[in-house]
Amino acid sequence: MEHAFRLSELIHYLQREQFLVQVSEYDQDITIKGFSSITNTRPGTLTWLRGNQTNWEKLKASVVICPLDSQPPQHVDSFFIKTENPRLVFAAILNRFHDDSYSPKIDKTAFIHETCEIGENVSIGPYVVIDENVKIGNGTIIHSHVKLHANTTIKENCIIHSGCVIGSDGFGYERDSHQTPLKIKHIGGVRIHRNVEIGSNSCIDRGTLADTIIGENTKISNSCNLSHNVILGRNIMIAANACVNGSTQIDDNVWISPGAVLNNGLVIGKDCVIGLGAVVIKDVKESDVVAGVPAQSLKR
């Protein structure tokens, strides 16, 4: 839902959050009526500019968040706010001024086991199935057609998108003397900490004996797979179609690119980058960048 706000409100917010670097004097406290893309700007809206190249003749937005080195032509009527990281500032503005509030509710088609603990202001969408001994923290949103298996804990302010399966059995077998696979029961759980977001159709397996753990502020995209006993730290970003195999540990602030595959039992140091489609078969040291099949360090 679009929410109108004043230029003075915006500047006050940016000053308070210490985002503001350069802003010109303004004669009129204009009303901003929403947001638009830099490739299709509309009058009365706010947009953002990544670099210093755009079609200035077609720029119609009233306010533009732009880099410090932007040099817009004098004839452009837009109001420019220069900052070090326009994308970050625009994201903060969007979160603050775009009204997407909702009324928390539990849909009548959801099945919730009587042993579950549901916090305050939790939203549970249509056809969600929640097994026994599940705990959901305050402000968490569970979208439609999610399955939460037993012994799953989801902390405050998480978002679980449609089609996710959390806490299912991992792929664990041992062959007997006849080479017949014998299933290893998984009796652990899943612990998801605060402010985690998990994209549609992603699957997170429960631990074999201990829990699979997702650290706070971690963001997981669509169609990802996290196997049993995986431990993720804080602020990790996992892009679409990535696969993290069992018992791998990933430290804080790691970026995993789309389609990457991580082998079993690895240790990935903090601040690492895993490249597009990489197949990681050995540990990655702190702050390294790896890519390729098999993945190799681009720094070493």
N, C-alpha and C positions, 0 to 999 in steps of 0.2 A: 504494500500500500504506500503510495506516495505521500509524503508529509512535507508541507511547506515550512521553511524556516528562513530567518533573516540573515543577511550577510554579517551583521554585527554579532549574532549568536554564533555563527561559524567561527569568526575570528576570536571571539572570547574563548570558545572551546579549544581552538588550536593553541592559543596562548597558555591556557590552563594545563594542557597536556604536553606543553613544551615541544610542539611540532612546528610552530611557526618560525620561519627564518627571515623571510623578506615579504613585506606586504606594502602596497602603495596606499596613499591617502585615497579616501573615497568620499564623494560628495553626497551620494544617495545611498540610503540603507535599503538595498534592493531585496526583493523576496525571491528565494530560490524554491522552485516548485518541483524539484525532483532531480533525476540523474540521467545522463545520456552517454553513449559511447563517443569517443573522439572521432570515429569514422562516420558517425551519423548524429551530430550534435543537434540539439533543439533549443530554441529560445527559452530563457527562464530556467535552464537546468545547470547542473554542475558536472564537469567532466575532468579527466586527468590526462596528462601528456607525458609519455615515457621519455622521449628524447627532445630534440630541437627541430624535428622534421614533421610537418603536417601541412595540410592544405589550408593555409590561413584564410583564403577567400571564402571557404565553405564553413568556417568556424562560427557557429551561432550560439554556443553556450554562453551563459551570463558570467560564469565563474570557471576558471581553469586552474587546476593544481598542476604545477610544472616544475622541472628541474631548475637548479640555481643558474645554470648557464643559458636558459632559454632567452631568446631575443625576438619576441613577437613584433611584427610591424606596428608602427604608430597608429595606423588607421584601423586596427582591429579594436572593436568596442568591448571585448570581453575583459573581465577583471581577473588579473593573474596573481596567484599566490605561489611564490617560489619556495621550494623546500628541498632538503637533501634526498629524500626518498618519496617521490610522488605516489608510487603505488601503495606504500605502507600508509601514508597519510590519507589517501583516498579510501582505503579499506577501513580505517578508523572512522572517517566521516560517515561512510555508508552504514557502519554498525551503529553509530550514534544517532543519525538523523533519518534513516529509512525505517519506517514503522512496520515491522513484520510480527508484531505481538500476536499472541494466540491465547485462547482460554484453555488451560490445561483440562483434559478430560480423558476418561478411559472409555474406549468404544465398547458398545454392548456386545460386539462379536468377539472381543478378546477373551481368551481363556487364561485365567490366572489361578494357580494352585493356592489353596487356602493357607499354606505355610509361608507364602512369600511376604516380604516386607517392602512396602511401597512408600517412599517419602512424600513430601509435600510438593504440590505444583508439578506433578509428573503427568506427562501425556503419553497415552498408549493407544496406538492406532488400530484400525480394523484388522481382524484375523491374526492378531499376535497370539502366540502360545508361549506361556511361561510355566516351566515345571517347578517342582518343589524346591524349597530352600534358596530361592533367588532373592537378592536384595537390590533395590533400585533407589539411588539417592535423590535428594531434592532437585527439582528443576530439570530432570533428565527427560528426553524425548525419545520414545520408541515408535518408529514409523510402522506402517502396515506390513503384515506378512513376515514379521521377525519371529524367529524361534530362539528362546533362551532356555537352554537345558539346565538341569539341576546343578546347584552349587556354583552358580554364577553370581558375582557381585559387581554391580556397576555403581560407581560413586556419583557425586553431584555434577549436574550441568553437562552431561554427556548427550551425544546425539547418535542414535543407531538408525541408519537408513533402511529402507524397505528391502526385504529379502535376505537380510543377514541371518546366519546361523552361528550362534555362539555357545560353546560348551559341548559340542558333539564329540564323539570318539575320535581320537587320532588314528593314524595309519600305523599300527604297531602289531607286528607278527614275529614269531620265531618258528623256524622249520623244525619238525621232528625228524627222527631217523629215516622216515620215508619221504622226506622233503615236502611234507604237507604243512602248510602254514597254520600255526596255532595262534589264535587271537590273544593278545595281551590286553586284559581289561584296563581301562583308564578310569581311575577312581578319584582323580584330582578335580580341580575346578578351574574357573577363570576369574581373575581379578582385574577389573578395569578401573583405573583411577580417574580423578577429576578432569573435566574439560576435554575428554577424548571424543573424537568424531570418527565414525566408521561408515564407509560408503556402502552403497547398495550391493547386495549379493556377495559380500565378503564372508569368509568362514574363519572362525577362530576355534581351534580344538582345545578341549580341556587337557590338563596335565595327566600324566600317567599316575603319579603318586602325589607330587606337589602341584601347585597351581601354575597355569599359564598366566603371565602378568603383562599388562599394558600400562606403561607409566603415564603420568598426567601430562596434559596438553599435546599428546601424540595424536596425529591425524593420519587416517588410513583411507585410501581412495577405494573406488569400486572394484569388485571382483578380485580381491586379494585373498591369499590363503596364509594363515599362520598356524603352524603345526603345534603339537603337544610340547609343553615345557618351554616354549619360547619365552624369553624375558626381554621386554622392551623398556628402555629408560624413558626420560622426559623429552618432550619437544621433538620427537622423531616424526619425519614426514615419509610416508610410504605411498608412492604413486600407483596408478591402476595396474592390475594384472601381475603384481609382484608376488613372489612365493618365498616365504621364510620357513625353512624346514626345521624339524624338531630339535629342541634343546639348544638352539642358537641364542646367544645373548648379544643385544645391541645396546650400546651406551648412548648417552644423551646427544641430542642435536644432529643426529645422522639423517642424511637425505638418501632415499632409495628410489631410483628412477623407474619409469614404467617397464614392466616385463622382466625385471631383474629376478634372478633365482639364487637363493643362498642355501648352501649345503647344510647338512646336519651338524650340530655341535660346534659351530663357529663362534668366535668372539670378535665383534666389530667394535673398534674403539670409537670414542666420542668424536664428533665433528667430522666424520667421514662422509664421502660422497660415493655412492655406488652408481655407476653409469647405466645408460639406457641398454636394456637387454643383457646386462652382464651376468655371467655365470660364476659365482664366487665359490671357490672350493677350498680356500684356506683363510686363516684369520687375517683381518685387516687392522693395521696399526692406527693409532689416534691421528686424526687430521689428514689421513691419506685420501687419495682419489683413485678409484680403480675402475676399469672398464675392459670389455672384451670377453672372449670365450676361449679358454678360461680367463677370468679377470686378472689383469696385471696392474701394478701401480703405475700411474702416470707421473708420479713425482720421483720415483726411483729408477 
